[in-house]
Amino acid sequence: MTTTIPNPWITIPNPNPTAKLRLLCLPYAGGGALTFRSWAFNGISSKIEICPIELPGRGLRMKEEPFTRMLPLVQAIAPSLLPYFDKPFAFFGHSMGGLVSFELARLLRKDYGCSPSHLFVSGRRAPQVPDPDPPIHTLPNSEFLAELRRLNGTPEAVLQNEELMQLLLPTLRADFAVLETYVYTPQSPLNCPITVFGGLQDPEVCCEALEAWREQTRAVFSLQMFPGDHFFLHTAQSLLLQSLNQVLPQPK
């Protein structure tokens, strides 16, 4: 590690100084760094250090104002990551995290002249594919909660806990605002390989929308499907980690 100053953006649940590569992980809307904590202890190669990114409005940053737009978000994240680029690094992002990872990779190329060695996108349609659904981030609470229930990513016990939901709703709305106000701007494809993961029973993202990520790289592209709905990264976690171990570049 090249810095001893606490960095609120990065959590490293299982520090691994001998790792050859850092995997920077970004969660789905409403999710936090805790989403990836178990990855650091179960099933990931010892050559890989899991580094979840903690966004404002969740976890230890719960009291911070969450971002509502993509560009300010990635502009805030990027400089905080630079101290971690003393080793090769890759991005993994699920759903919202996949889109943020993609825009981060483009910003790092443009403003800092660096690139991830691999981009993993999970459960997210390609950025150039229009959103087929109407926006939900401005819906009244009852309708917004109904949409969250339909997406099946928030436990029912949490949805029914009014006090807890009052804490979570601002961040959830902000995250959906990031996604629903996003406007894709064409740029040249990335130079790093892109691997895309999808859920076979995911009603939100079809295989064609995942396949469309192929346009975003000059390097190798691959698509892998797993059993499960939009949140297959939880239900098929062991299979997903096995695939990451096989695909991730592991420098000697």
Secondary structure in CASP SS format (residue, H / E / C, confidence):
PFRMAT SS
TARGET T0000
AUTHOR 0000-0000-0000
METHOD secondary structure of the structure
MODEL  1
M C 1.00
T C 1.00
T C 1.00
T C 1.00
I C 1.00
P C 1.00
N C 1.00
P C 1.00
W C 1.00
I E 1.00
T C 1.00
I C 1.00
P C 1.00
N C 1.00
P C 1.00
N C 1.00
P C 1.00
T C 1.00
A C 1.00
K C 1.00
L E 1.00
R E 1.00
L E 1.00
L E 1.00
C E 1.00
L E 1.00
P C 1.00
Y C 1.00
A C 1.00
G C 1.00
G C 1.00
G C 1.00
A H 1.00
L H 1.00
T H 1.00
F H 1.00
R H 1.00
S H 1.00
W H 1.00
A H 1.00
F C 1.00
N C 1.00
G C 1.00
I C 1.00
S C 1.00
S C 1.00
K C 1.00
I E 1.00
E E 1.00
I E 1.00
C E 1.00
P E 1.00
I E 1.00
E C 1.00
L C 1.00
P C 1.00
G C 1.00
R C 1.00
G H 1.00
L H 1.00
R H 1.00
M C 1.00
K C 1.00
E C 1.00
E C 1.00
P C 1.00
F C 1.00
T C 1.00
R C 1.00
M H 1.00
L H 1.00
P H 1.00
L H 1.00
V H 1.00
Q H 1.00
A H 1.00
I H 1.00
A H 1.00
P H 1.00
S H 1.00
L H 1.00
L H 1.00
P H 1.00
Y H 1.00
F C 1.00
D C 1.00
K C 1.00
P C 1.00
F E 1.00
A E 1.00
F E 1.00
F E 1.00
G E 1.00
H E 1.00
S C 1.00
M H 1.00
G H 1.00
G H 1.00
L H 1.00
V H 1.00
S H 1.00
F H 1.00
E H 1.00
L H 1.00
A H 1.00
R H 1.00
L H 1.00
L H 1.00
R H 1.00
K H 1.00
D H 1.00
Y H 1.00
G C 1.00
C C 1.00
S C 1.00
P C 1.00
S C 1.00
H C 1.00
L E 1.00
F E 1.00
V E 1.00
S E 1.00
G C 1.00
R C 1.00
R C 1.00
A C 1.00
P C 1.00
Q C 1.00
V C 1.00
P C 1.00
D C 1.00
P C 1.00
D C 1.00
P C 1.00
P C 1.00
I C 1.00
H C 1.00
T C 1.00
L C 1.00
P C 1.00
N H 1.00
S H 1.00
E H 1.00
F H 1.00
L H 1.00
A H 1.00
E H 1.00
L H 1.00
R H 1.00
R H 1.00
L H 1.00
N C 1.00
G C 1.00
T C 1.00
P C 1.00
E H 1.00
A H 1.00
V H 1.00
L H 1.00
Q C 1.00
N C 1.00
E H 1.00
E H 1.00
L H 1.00
M H 1.00
Q H 1.00
L H 1.00
L H 1.00
L H 1.00
P H 1.00
T H 1.00
L H 1.00
R H 1.00
A H 1.00
D H 1.00
F H 1.00
A H 1.00
V H 1.00
L H 1.00
E H 1.00
T C 1.00
Y C 1.00
V C 1.00
Y C 1.00
T C 1.00
P C 1.00
Q C 1.00
S C 1.00
P C 1.00
L E 1.00
N C 1.00
C C 1.00
P C 1.00
I E 1.00
T E 1.00
V E 1.00
F E 1.00
G E 1.00
G E 1.00
L C 1.00
Q C 1.00
D C 1.00
P C 1.00
E C 1.00
V C 1.00
C C 1.00
C H 1.00
E H 1.00
A H 1.00
L H 1.00
E H 1.00
A H 1.00
W H 1.00
R H 1.00
E H 1.00
Q H 1.00
T E 1.00
R C 1.00
A C 1.00
V C 1.00
F E 1.00
S E 1.00
L E 1.00
Q E 1.00
M E 1.00
F E 1.00
P C 1.00
G C 1.00
D C 1.00
H C 1.00
F C 1.00
F H 1.00
L H 1.00
H H 1.00
T H 1.00
A C 1.00
Q H 1.00
S H 1.00
L H 1.00
L H 1.00
L H 1.00
Q H 1.00
S H 1.00
L H 1.00
N H 1.00
Q H 1.00
V H 1.00
L C 1.00
P C 1.00
Q C 1.00
P C 1.00
K C 1.00
END
